[in-house]
Amino acid sequence: MKNTIVFLGCLLAIWIVGSAYVYVCKVRMDCGMQSMEVRDAGMTGMNVAVADSLAAAQAPALALPGKLTVYFDHGRSECELDQDDFKQMGLFKEYLGSATGHNILVTGYADNTGSAAINEKISNQRAEFMKRNLVDMGIPVALITVSGKGELEPVSDNNTDEGRALNRRTELLIH
């Protein structure tokens, strides 16, 4: 009988802790207790330092930056980058500095004007141009992967000037 009461008491305690966890973490979405809340609960000294380091570790990660697309003139492997391009590359740098295991994939593309070999070459040159700009901004070269797709994977119709202009591009994406 005594063993049954102890067993039921343990089950009750587990149920209470589990219910509290579900309510706080899943319902209120308030699982990470911040250091100020810990101080308010009466913790001092070393416990506050531990709570501060836990709160810092639970700080929200930077949002994954979106894709950057840069367009090129016909036959050109370099272009003038604008402030928005540099701002986006800065976000890439900031994200890579805070998140491990990621790198930047730089993919160059061309329209279908010219031979496939020329288009592959210029798409690689466009990707290398963007890589140089990323390295100049301080992004380690080891974190940059470059590829050229040539005229493959167009995003628009190659039968119009506007469509070809949209296909002459590089795309930068964190993965």
C-alpha positions in Angstrom: 0.0 0.0 0.0 2.8 2.4 0.9 4.6 1.7 -2.4 1.4 2.4 -4.3 1.0 5.8 -2.6 4.7 6.7 -3.3 4.2 5.6 -6.9 1.0 7.6 -7.3 2.7 10.6 -5.7 5.6 10.4 -8.2 3.1 10.1 -11.1 1.3 13.2 -9.8 4.5 15.2 -9.5 5.5 14.2 -13.1 2.0 15.1 -14.4 2.2 18.6 -12.6 5.7 19.3 -14.0 4.7 18.2 -17.5 1.5 20.2 -17.4 3.4 23.3 -16.3 5.9 22.8 -19.1 3.2 22.5 -21.7 1.4 25.5 -20.4 4.5 27.8 -20.2 6.4 26.6 -23.2 3.7 25.5 -25.7 0.7 27.6 -24.8 2.3 30.9 -23.6 5.4 30.4 -25.7 7.5 31.7 -22.9 10.0 28.9 -22.3 13.2 31.1 -22.2 13.1 32.9 -18.8 15.0 36.2 -19.2 17.6 37.2 -16.6 15.4 40.1 -15.2 12.6 37.6 -14.5 15.2 35.4 -12.8 16.3 38.3 -10.6 12.7 39.1 -9.8 12.3 35.6 -8.6 15.0 36.3 -5.9 18.1 34.7 -7.4 21.4 36.4 -6.8 25.2 36.1 -7.3 26.3 33.2 -9.5 22.8 32.2 -10.4 22.2 35.6 -12.0 25.4 35.2 -14.0 24.3 31.8 -15.2 20.8 33.2 -16.0 22.4 36.1 -18.0 24.5 33.7 -20.0 21.5 31.5 -20.7 19.4 34.5 -21.8 22.2 35.5 -24.1 22.4 32.0 -25.6 18.6 32.1 -26.2 18.7 35.5 -27.9 16.9 35.3 -31.2 19.1 34.4 -34.2 19.3 36.8 -37.1 16.8 36.2 -39.8 18.1 34.4 -42.9 18.6 37.1 -45.5 16.7 36.6 -48.8 18.2 36.0 -52.2 20.1 38.8 -53.9 19.8 39.1 -57.7 22.2 41.3 -59.6 21.6 42.0 -63.4 24.3 42.5 -66.1 24.4 44.2 -69.5 24.8 42.0 -72.6 28.3 40.7 -72.9 29.4 42.1 -69.6 30.7 40.2 -66.6 30.9 43.2 -64.3 28.3 45.8 -63.3 27.8 48.7 -61.0 26.5 47.6 -57.6 24.1 49.9 -55.9 23.6 50.7 -52.2 20.8 48.1 -51.9 23.2 45.4 -53.2 25.8 46.3 -50.7 23.3 46.4 -47.9 22.1 42.9 -48.8 25.6 41.6 -48.9 26.2 43.2 -45.5 23.2 41.2 -44.2 24.8 38.1 -45.6 28.1 38.9 -43.8 26.3 39.6 -40.6 24.3 36.4 -40.8 27.3 34.3 -41.6 29.1 35.8 -38.6 26.4 34.7 -36.3 25.4 31.3 -37.8 27.7 28.4 -38.3 27.4 25.8 -41.0 26.2 28.1 -43.7 27.8 29.6 -46.8 26.9 31.8 -49.8 26.0 30.2 -53.1 26.7 32.5 -56.0 25.3 31.4 -59.3 25.8 33.2 -62.6 23.5 33.0 -65.5 23.4 34.2 -69.1 20.8 34.7 -71.8 20.8 32.4 -74.9 22.6 34.9 -77.1 25.9 33.3 -78.3 27.2 29.8 -78.0 26.6 27.6 -74.9 30.4 27.7 -74.2 30.5 31.5 -74.2 27.4 31.7 -72.1 28.8 29.3 -69.5 32.1 31.3 -69.5 30.4 34.6 -68.9 28.1 33.2 -66.3 31.1 32.0 -64.4 32.8 35.4 -64.7 29.7 37.1 -63.4 29.7 34.8 -60.4 33.4 35.4 -59.8 32.8 39.1 -60.0 30.2 38.9 -57.2 32.6 36.6 -55.2 35.3 39.3 -55.3 32.9 41.9 -54.0 31.9 39.6 -51.1 35.5 38.9 -50.2 36.2 42.7 -50.4 33.5 43.1 -47.8 35.3 40.7 -45.5 33.4 37.5 -46.1 35.9 34.6 -45.9 36.5 33.0 -49.4 35.9 29.6 -47.8 32.3 30.5 -47.2 31.6 31.3 -50.9 30.6 28.7 -53.4 30.5 29.8 -57.1 28.9 28.2 -60.1 27.9 29.2 -63.6 24.8 27.9 -65.3 25.2 29.6 -68.6 21.9 29.8 -70.5 20.3 27.1 -68.4 17.5 27.9 -65.9 16.2 31.1 -67.5 13.7 33.1 -65.4 12.2 34.8 -68.4 11.6 34.3 -72.1 14.8 34.6 -74.1 12.8 35.7 -77.2 12.5 39.4 -76.0 15.0 42.0 -75.0 13.4 42.3 -71.6 13.4 38.6 -71.0 17.0 38.3 -72.0 17.9 41.2 -69.6 16.3 39.3 -66.7 18.2 36.1 -67.6 21.7 37.9 -67.4 22.1 37.7 -63.7 23.8 36.4 -60.6 21.8 35.0 -57.7 23.3 35.0 -54.2 21.7 32.8 -51.6 22.7 31.6 -48.2 22.4 27.8 -47.8 
